[in-house]
Amino acid sequence: MRHLLILAALVLATPAAAQSVKPQLSAALPNAPGKTMTVLTVTYAPGQKSGPHHHAGSAFLYARVLTGQIRSQVEGQEAVARTYSVGEGWTEGPDAHHVVSENASATEPASILVVFVADDGAALTTPDRR
């Protein structure tokens, strides 16, 4: 649960962040000592976005669009931002730099399910310094 509180505090403290982060599950992985799986949903109102951020150096994540469309770009993975629709997803490796994460629509909400696997106690998301 500490993971979820740290993540929510960091994401919601980012001035550019206007999304809602809801923890769904946090569980130690018994077959991977020192690792925790954290599941959350992120909901964006129409036109809202997250500021650029990094994920933990130990984190691997999978994101899947639940509703609407999400525009995303991870430095080194895509040359330009890509728009993902319901049912589509992507992965991000350790220390990923997420430069674009936003609702692609100005009129409809959008949400994603995010599954992290990271070191116990890791800060999953850190906003870029301005």
FENRA-V830259 format. One record per pair of residues at least 4 apart in sequence whose C-alpha atoms are under 7 Angstrom apart, sorted by sequence separation. I is the first residue (numbers start at 1). J is the second residue. D is the distance in whole Angstrom. If there is no record, write none. Layout:
I,J,D  I,J,D
This chain:
1,5,6  2,6,6  3,7,6  4,8,6  5,9,6  6,10,6  7,11,6  8,12,6  9,13,6  10,14,7  29,33,6  44,48,6  55,59,7  65,69,7  74,78,6  84,88,6  92,96,6  118,122,7  12,17,6  44,49,7  65,70,7  73,78,6  84,89,7  11,17,7  29,35,6  28,35,6  29,36,6  73,80,6  103,110,6  28,36,4  29,37,7  73,81,4  27,36,6  28,37,6  72,81,5  73,82,6  26,36,7  27,37,5  71,81,6  72,82,5  26,37,6  27,38,7  71,82,5  72,83,6  26,38,4  71,83,4  8,21,6  25,38,6  26,39,6  70,83,6  71,84,6  25,39,5  69,83,6  70,84,5  24,39,5  25,40,7  69,84,6  70,85,7  23,39,6  24,40,5  69,85,5  23,40,4  68,85,6  69,86,7  22,40,6  23,41,7  68,86,6  4,23,6  21,40,7  22,41,5  65,84,7  67,86,6  81,100,7  21,41,6  22,42,6  65,85,6  66,86,5  21,42,5  65,86,5  66,87,6  83,104,7  20,42,6  21,43,7  65,87,6  74,96,7  75,97,6  19,42,7  20,43,5  64,87,6  65,88,6  74,97,6  75,98,6  19,43,6  20,44,7  64,88,6  65,89,6  74,98,4  75,99,6  1,26,6  19,44,5  64,89,4  73,98,6  74,99,6  18,44,7  19,45,7  63,89,5  64,90,7  73,99,6  63,90,5  73,100,5  62,90,6  63,91,6  72,100,5  73,101,7  19,48,7  62,91,4  71,100,7  72,101,5  18,48,6  19,49,7  61,91,6  62,92,7  71,101,6  72,102,7  18,49,6  19,50,7  61,92,5  71,102,5  17,49,6  18,50,7  60,92,6  61,93,7  70,102,6  71,103,6  16,49,7  17,50,4  60,93,5  70,103,5  71,104,5  16,50,6  17,51,6  59,93,7  60,94,5  69,103,6  70,104,5  16,51,5  59,94,5  69,104,5  58,94,5  59,95,7  69,105,7  14,51,7  57,94,5  56,94,6  57,95,4  55,94,7  56,95,5  55,95,5  68,108,7  70,110,7  54,95,6  55,96,5  68,109,6  69,110,6  54,96,6  55,97,7  68,110,4  54,97,4  67,110,5  68,111,7  53,97,6  54,98,6  67,111,5  53,98,5  66,111,5  52,98,6  53,99,7  65,111,6  66,112,5  52,99,5  65,112,4  66,113,7  52,100,6  64,112,5  65,113,6  63,112,6  64,113,5  63,113,6  64,114,7  50,101,6  63,114,4  49,101,6  50,102,6  62,114,6  63,115,6  49,102,4  61,114,7  62,115,5  48,102,6  49,103,6  61,115,5  62,116,7  48,103,6  61,116,4  47,103,6  60,116,6  61,117,6  46,103,6  47,104,7  59,116,6  60,117,5  47,105,6  59,117,5  60,118,7  44,103,6  46,105,6  47,106,4  59,118,4  46,106,5  58,118,5  46,107,5  58,119,6  46,108,5  46,109,5  45,109,5  44,109,6  45,110,7  59,124,7  44,110,5  56,122,6  43,110,6  44,111,6  56,123,6  43,111,4  56,124,5  42,111,5  43,112,7  55,124,5  56,125,6  41,111,7  42,112,5  55,125,5  41,112,6  42,113,7  54,125,6  55,126,6  41,113,5  53,125,7  54,126,5  40,113,6  41,114,6  53,126,6  54,127,6  40,114,5  53,127,4  54,128,7  39,114,6  40,115,7  52,127,6  53,128,5  39,115,5  51,127,7  52,128,6  38,115,6  39,116,6  37,115,7  38,116,5  37,116,6  38,117,6  37,117,5  36,117,6  37,118,7  35,117,7  36,118,6  35,118,5  36,119,6  35,119,4  36,120,5  34,119,6  35,120,5  34,120,5  14,127,6  11,125,7  10,125,7  7,123,6  10,126,6  6,123,6  7,124,6  3,121,6  7,125,6  3,122,7  3,123,7
